[in-house]
Amino acid sequence: MSTTTIRIDDDLKARMAEAAARAGKTAHGFILDAIAQTVGQSEQDLALQELADARWGTLLATQQTVGWDETKAYLRQRAASGAAPRPQVGTFAPTTDKK
């Protein structure tokens, strides 16, 4: 295990100490939890972005998609009855309009 030194302004250090006490943790434990949470969130964000990029690439390559209105109707019917026919796949037409 290694040691890292950080500099924290006095106001933030006092706020952190109060938050740690409310959570029933030491300042050290609180800081470790905050770092672990932030790193975990960053990893999740990266994974989501990579998934979105892959799906976007597939959409552009296949030009196949299901419209939002059809998707909403499908999900509503599935939620209401537990069964619904799958919506029809359509063709994606990307636009170049920038609004």
Secondary structure, DSSP 8 states (H G I E B T S, - for coil): ---------HHHHHHHHHHHHHTT--HHHHHHHHHHHHHHHHHHHHHHHHHHHHHHHHHHHH-EE--HHHHHHHHHHHHHHS-------EE--------
